[in-house]
């Protein structure tokens, strides 16, 4: 994250302010596994809010990504590409 948390979201939202205080304005005190867990949980929640049923359409792609993207740095890069395209 090149910008501080407040660049992306209002840090007066209680949970966001708590995250910033505990993990730093650039989330520098949060581990990669912790970030990945929260990303997955938030993405799942967002998918349900969209009433999205992409499983059948995107399951083959998700499987290929899981099989072919082996390096952590590559998985993070792909994740950044998806997030930045939102």
DRENTIRO-307011 format. One record per residue (C-alpha): residue number from 1; x, y, z. Coordinates in steps of 0.1 Angstrom, whole numbers, padded with zeros to 4 digits, always signed. Example, Ala and Ser with C-alpha at 12.3 -4.5 7.8 and 13.67 -1.06 7.14 Angstrom:
// DRENTIRO-307011
+------+-------+-------+-------+
: resi :     X :     Y :     Z :
+------+-------+-------+-------+
:    1 : +0123 : -0045 : +0078 :
:    2 : +0137 : -0011 : +0071 :
+------+-------+-------+-------+
***
This chain:
// DRENTIRO-307011
+------+-------+-------+-------+
: resi :     X :     Y :     Z :
+------+-------+-------+-------+
:    1 : +0000 : +0000 : +0000 :
:    2 : +0017 : +0032 : -0011 :
:    3 : -0009 : +0055 : +0004 :
:    4 : -0019 : +0056 : +0041 :
:    5 : -0052 : +0039 : +0050 :
:    6 : -0069 : +0073 : +0053 :
:    7 : -0063 : +0079 : +0016 :
:    8 : -0086 : +0049 : +0008 :
:    9 : -0112 : +0051 : +0035 :
:   10 : -0125 : +0074 : +0063 :
:   11 : -0105 : +0066 : +0094 :
:   12 : -0133 : +0080 : +0116 :
:   13 : -0152 : +0048 : +0109 :
:   14 : -0146 : +0031 : +0143 :
:   15 : -0132 : -0002 : +0130 :
:   16 : -0110 : +0016 : +0105 :
:   17 : -0096 : +0039 : +0131 :
:   18 : -0089 : +0009 : +0153 :
:   19 : -0071 : -0008 : +0125 :
:   20 : -0050 : +0023 : +0118 :
:   21 : -0040 : +0027 : +0155 :
:   22 : -0032 : -0010 : +0160 :
:   23 : -0015 : -0018 : +0127 :
:   24 : -0002 : +0016 : +0115 :
:   25 : -0014 : +0040 : +0088 :
:   26 : +0002 : +0018 : +0061 :
:   27 : -0007 : -0015 : +0078 :
:   28 : +0030 : -0021 : +0083 :
:   29 : +0024 : -0039 : +0116 :
:   30 : +0000 : -0065 : +0100 :
:   31 : +0014 : -0097 : +0087 :
:   32 : +0008 : -0109 : +0051 :
:   33 : -0013 : -0139 : +0062 :
:   34 : -0034 : -0116 : +0084 :
:   35 : -0040 : -0093 : +0054 :
:   36 : -0048 : -0122 : +0031 :
:   37 : -0073 : -0136 : +0056 :
:   38 : -0091 : -0102 : +0059 :
:   39 : -0090 : -0097 : +0021 :
:   40 : -0106 : -0131 : +0015 :
:   41 : -0133 : -0125 : +0042 :
:   42 : -0141 : -0090 : +0029 :
:   43 : -0142 : -0102 : -0007 :
:   44 : -0165 : -0131 : +0002 :
:   45 : -0188 : -0107 : +0021 :
:   46 : -0188 : -0083 : -0009 :
:   47 : -0196 : -0111 : -0033 :
:   48 : -0227 : -0121 : -0012 :
:   49 : -0238 : -0084 : -0011 :
:   50 : -0238 : -0084 : -0049 :
:   51 : -0259 : -0116 : -0048 :
:   52 : -0231 : -0130 : -0070 :
:   53 : -0231 : -0166 : -0080 :
:   54 : -0199 : -0167 : -0100 :
:   55 : -0188 : -0202 : -0089 :
:   56 : -0198 : -0221 : -0121 :
:   57 : -0184 : -0194 : -0145 :
:   58 : -0152 : -0186 : -0126 :
:   59 : -0144 : -0219 : -0108 :
:   60 : -0122 : -0232 : -0137 :
:   61 : -0102 : -0200 : -0137 :
:   62 : -0099 : -0200 : -0099 :
:   63 : -0086 : -0236 : -0101 :
:   64 : -0060 : -0227 : -0128 :
:   65 : -0049 : -0197 : -0107 :
:   66 : -0044 : -0220 : -0077 :
:   67 : -0025 : -0245 : -0097 :
:   68 : -0003 : -0222 : -0118 :
:   69 : +0004 : -0192 : -0096 :
:   70 : +0029 : -0207 : -0072 :
:   71 : +0050 : -0179 : -0059 :
:   72 : +0036 : -0157 : -0031 :
:   73 : +0048 : -0126 : -0048 :
:   74 : +0030 : -0135 : -0080 :
:   75 : -0002 : -0142 : -0061 :
:   76 : +0000 : -0109 : -0044 :
:   77 : +0007 : -0091 : -0077 :
:   78 : -0024 : -0108 : -0092 :
:   79 : -0045 : -0098 : -0062 :
:   80 : -0033 : -0062 : -0066 :
:   81 : -0043 : -0062 : -0102 :
:   82 : -0078 : -0074 : -0094 :
:   83 : -0082 : -0049 : -0065 :
:   84 : -0069 : -0020 : -0086 :
:   85 : -0094 : -0028 : -0114 :
:   86 : -0124 : -0024 : -0091 :
+------+-------+-------+-------+
***
